[in-house]
Every structure is written in structure tokens, then in C-alpha cells.
Amino acid sequence: MRWDFEKLTAEAGQEIAACSDLKTLEALRVKFLGRKGLLTEIYASLPTLSAEEKPLVGKGANELRNKVTQLLEEKKNILESSSSSGPAHSIDVSLPGVAPLVGHAHILSQIVEEICGAFEHLGFVVQDGPEIETEFNNFTALNIPADHPSRDSFDTFYLETPDPDQKGRNLLLRSQTSPVQIRLMKQFKPPFAVIVPGKVYRPDAVDASHSFVFHQIEGLLVDEDIKFSDLKGLLTAFCQRLFGDKTRMRFRPHYFPFTEPSAEVDISCYICDGKGCSVCGKKGWLEIMGCGMVNPKVFEAVGYPKGKYTGLAFGMGVERMAMLKYGINDIRIFSENDVRFLKQF
Ligand SMILES: [Zn+2]
């Protein structure tokens, strides 16, 4: 046979492999596949061949054309991807990789974790409870009287589902995390120390400092012989852990139905260290939570023996803690899903 296709294929392969630029590659394409190229020449010779040779040469020529076309295409891709003008889809394994986008916990989740973590260090255990509650757990057992304004439907979301425990009343969306205290006291025998994060709901109009849903963290410690000084020591340790070692703390007398005595907790402003600035409203102090000794009426409501146990309780707003810690002045920004805000934390 006039053509040795095996040899031609091997030679074409070598020439294409040795080629190092697109211009030379184009010259090779013309040499093999062009109008005056080798394959045209082979196909042109077909009519002059014998009947036995014709199919063999035709087959060999087709195979050679396919192989050369494939090699030229592959080489072209390689040469294009290594030049800057190459198409974007080509892969250069020597370039640094593109790191995938990795998200992170929302700022409120981070604060919840930080606060719960601080109390876990002090021996507390994280617990949670349902967001749909009974009026007994949310109000009655917490010594909130039947005519208290917070029970009004203007201050609490009532559901249409009837309360299975109390005829004529409906279930509600908890307006505080405190009902979880009631559930846990019914479930556990003292001593125990729990920290309870969760969402709470109130029909408040949304503005810079109010929302119909927000987060609270509630703590409860019950044992025999727990004193007010335990409460003060515990909260001092917590405040210094969260806001820094130099933080000072003070109690202001207050009233909560479920604790007696009750207090509001202020810390020295971490911006001005008590001198007065715009964050603390020139007061030098920042209000961060409410606390007190568990009211004996609450122990009575959950069926504890009279006079046997004492306990301490405290609660704080998570959004408020985040706003204080990072100087954020609008509660709405936490739920607007603005990535420019969220990725700062
Ligand atoms: Zn200040």
C-alpha cells in the first residue's frame, strides 16, 4: 500500500505533541487537514486505486483524520488555557483554587452561645422549652395575678387552641422564657442549675427598640440555703467574663412577681468606664438584666414542700446584650438579613 497509516499517525502525534504555540499548531492543521494537505491528497488518490486497496486506504484515511483532529483539538485547549486570552472554562491546575463561600453563625446565635457558655462554666446546664405555653406556666405559676396587664391580649398573643389544662382558656405564645422554669421545677428535684435560651413573643409595634419576637435567656438555680450573696457573686463572675475583668456591677431594687426580693442589674459602661458617654446616655451605667430570689409562691405553685428550698433567678434580652456589646442602635437590623451587617460579626 502506498500509505503507511500507522507511521503517519505516529508522526502526526509527535509533531502535534512537540508544538508549543497556536501559530505552529495552525500550520500543522493546514499540513494535515488543509485544502492542499496530506489527507486531501490521500482522498484524491482514491479513484486511482484498485478495488482491494480502495476500502483499506479509505478506512485508514478516515482514522488518521479523526485522530489528527482530536489531537489538534486537545493541544489547542492546552495552549489556550495557558495563555491569558484563553476561554474561562479551561482549567489550569497550577492556579490557586477558589475557596467555597462558608457562612457563620448569626450574631444572635453567637451571643446566645457566649452567654450560655459563660454559665455552663459556672455549672449550669442548657435547657429549653416549647414556644406555645399554657396560661398557668406563663403567668399563674409565676405569681402574676389574674388582673395583671401583661395578661391582656394587647400584651400577649393568644392562640385559638383551647388550653387542655384550663377550661375556657386558650394556649398562648410565651411572652417570656420564665415558664420553662415552671416546667423544669416540675420535672427535676433540686438541687439544679439551668440556663434557658429561647424566642419570646409580644404584640409590640416594631421600632428601633421593640419587636414582636425577640430572644431571652433565663437562669434558675434551686437548692437548700441559696442566698442573695450567691446571686451577686454569680452575676459578677458572669458580667466580668462577658464584658471584661474591670466591669463593676450594681443592683437596683425592682419588682418582679416571681422573685422576692428583686433587682435590676447594671454594669459600669465598658465604653467610658463609668464617666458617662453617648452609649450609656451620660449615666456611666448600663442596665443589662433583671434578677432576684425565687418567690416562695412559685415553689408553692410547682408543689415543692414549704420552706425547704431557696433559689435564684435572672433573665436578660439577647438582642439587648448584643446591642450593648457591639453598640448597635436598631433591633430591626438583626432580622433584615443584610449580609453587609451580618458578616461583620
Ligand atoms: Zn458610657
Residues whose N, C-alpha, C, O or C-beta is under 5 A from the ligand:
A	BS01	ZN	C269 I271 C272 G276 C277 V279 C280 G284
